Amino acid sequence: MLFLSESDIEAALDMKDAIDTLEMAFKVHSEGKTKTPVRTHLDLDTVNGIGLFMPSWVEPIKAMGIKTVTVYQDNPGRNLPVIQGTVQLFDGETGTPVAVMEASYITRLRTGASSGVATRYLAPQGASRAAIIGTGAQAYTQLWAVLTAVPDIEEYRIFDIAQDKAQAFKEQVEKDFCGVKFRVARSAAEAVKEAQVVTTCTTAREPVFLYSDLGEKEVHVNAVGAFTPQMQEIDTAIMKKADKLFVDDFEGALVESGDLIIPMNEGKLEKEDINGEIGEVILEKKKGREAGDGLTVYETVGMGSLDVVIARAIYESALKNKIGTELSLK
Ligand SMILES: NC(=O)c1ccc[n+]([C@@H]2O[C@H](COP(=O)([O-])OP(=O)(O)OC[C@H]3O[C@@H](n4cnc5c(N)ncnc54)[C@H](O)[C@@H]3O)[C@@H](O)[C@H]2O)c1
């Protein structure tokens, strides 16, 4: 059995490969060729934590796996990451465990790549300005994915309610992505004003900017943060007025995403306002961005099949490139 640490995974798969891999994952998901129950969610109230268990079987590549992660909101004060865990990967033909991998980087990589896939299909043509709201653990791969999907981005505006975090993030990405002008904005509204691709990856419980802040331009929004029914980072008017609103997983999004559930409970959004899953766009069953579309939105909550497909791609690359540590269960 192969053990893969965070640095092993980083060496095994880059963002372009991760985005290409997830295109396949979204396709097979929307074709119904995976078995992915809605994740088991354990509320650990006494420790301000959540346990998430995400199994999946992906028929076309005969892969099974489970990601187990904890989300402990007080961990930054302990100098520990909010999200920690492992992915176990099995050989689907024999049931043999073949790999255990660090899950936090896999989560960041696949969540970024998920927005990268949506950005490929929904961003306005020739987009050159982007914005990111929230500069926590997910932010780096989100920004990297947008820059990979839309290579013409020239200016990236950055906002976080913690301005020192936004500044530190700017200094980090400036070193890694030359040729892009990064600016820290004074508000989320200022960040998104000119942006044609906007990503929100915050822990907010209220919308982080308003529909009117986006203006009348063509713009695509990746909404990443709201993964519980109580969380909402996207203004209801943005959801309602979007020309196209896609999700990663219809079933999961409707039970987990406050961006959808809160306006639906208020009678301000209907299921019919959701155009479908991003996999249906890749399968050409639904249209992505078309001429005349102004605002498009991608709402993602994540699903286990993405982790299993990406884990399998990492495992195969690790075997090929001799990355990782062999362990024996005997
Ligand atoms: N969709 C998915 O598949 C997926 C996967 C992983 C994580 N997530 C979710 O994405 C969100 C971000 O994750 P993370 O690990 O980066 O969290 P994090 O706690 O590391 O960072 C969140 C950042 O958001 C900022 N923030 C909070 N409210 C804000 C506001 N109103 N305006 C601007 N900034 C604000 C915080 O200051 C912080 O820097 C979380 O809710 C997480 O659960 C979603």
The ligand as a Gaussian input file, in Angstrom:
#p B3LYP/6-31G(d) Opt

LIG

0 1
 N      -17.355000      23.451000      -1.977000
 C      -16.449000      22.618000      -1.547000
 O      -16.213000      21.534000      -2.118000
 C      -15.598000      23.012000      -0.360000
 C      -14.442000      22.299000      -0.079000
 C      -13.644000      22.727000       0.979000
 C      -14.033000      23.813000       1.750000
 N      -15.199000      24.463000       1.472000
 C      -15.647000      25.605000       2.262000
 O      -15.018000      26.785000       1.761000
 C      -14.962000      27.768000       2.814000
 C      -13.553000      28.319000       2.899000
 O      -12.703000      27.277000       3.326000
 P      -11.253000      27.587000       3.935000
 O      -10.695000      26.261000       4.281000
 O      -10.520000      28.491000       3.028000
 O      -11.656000      28.369000       5.265000
 P      -10.739000      29.330000       6.132000
 O      -11.393000      29.412000       7.466000
 O       -9.325000      28.880000       6.037000
 O      -10.834000      30.738000       5.390000
 C      -12.026000      31.442000       5.290000
 C      -11.669000      32.894000       5.050000
 O      -12.873000      33.612000       4.809000
 C      -12.729000      34.894000       5.412000
 N      -14.047000      35.477000       5.585000
 C      -15.053000      35.101000       6.412000
 N      -16.130000      35.891000       6.241000
 C      -15.810000      36.773000       5.260000
 C      -16.505000      37.813000       4.613000
 N      -17.749000      38.139000       4.956000
 N      -15.873000      38.520000       3.656000
 C      -14.593000      38.217000       3.298000
 N      -13.887000      37.228000       3.875000
 C      -14.494000      36.505000       4.833000
 C      -11.995000      34.609000       6.708000
 O      -11.381000      35.764000       7.247000
 C      -10.985000      33.549000       6.245000
 O       -9.768000      34.127000       5.836000
 C      -15.399000      27.041000       4.087000
 O      -16.739000      27.341000       4.370000
 C      -15.223000      25.583000       3.707000
 O      -16.029000      24.720000       4.466000
 C      -15.985000      24.090000       0.412000

